[in-house]
Amino acid sequence: MSSIFSKIIAGELPSYKIAENDLFFAFLDLFPLVPGHVLAVPKQEIDNIFDVDASTLAAFFAFVTPIAKAIEQTMPCRRCGISVIGLEVPHAHMHLVPINSADDLNFTRPKLQVKNEEMVAIQQRIIAALPA
């Protein structure tokens, strides 16, 4: 059975796509900790990030690095934090979160509901800050 992330990658579910290549897909989290919270996933459906082979994991970090830098340039934050939890969806993924304190990565906090217009504006700002 396909994960919700596989359905997003396949275009079966809508998303606010940030970036994509042959191996990975990144999109805004629909229920972010803070505005600008991005999820990055391998296209291959692997449950545990520690089951991703070393070369793919290195490519994964190379994929998310410019996204993290774009988040730092476009969102009000001191830096982009990263978290790998993987409990809610059985598909390896990284959370890229604009942070001003460690508490901004507290996943027990209530998630935000961001209006479509703001999500589109955030998506456009982050995409515009990515290298060509």
C-alpha positions, 0 to 999 in steps of 0.5 A: 500500500502506498504511503501518503507521501508516495501519493503526493509524489505521484500527484494523486494528492495535492501539495505545495511542491518546493523541489524535485529530482529523480530521487527526492521530492520536497513540499510544504508540510500542510500542518507545520510547526511554523510557517515554512516547514518543509518535508523532504522525502525519497521517492523510493518508499523506505520506512526507516531512514536508517535503511536508506543506503549510504550513497542515497542518504548522501544525495538526500542531504545534497538535495535538502541543503539548498532548500534549507538555505532558501528557508533561511533566506526567506523565513524569519528564523535564525537557521533551518533545523532538521528533524527525522522522526518518522513515526506518523508516516511509514516513509523516510522523511526529513523535516526542514523547519525554520527555527529561532530556538530548539523549542521550534522543533518540538513536535508535541506542540499543536500544529498550525493551520496556514491559509492557502494564500499564505502557503502559496506565498511561502512556496513561491518565496522559497522556490525563488531563493533556490539556485537555478 
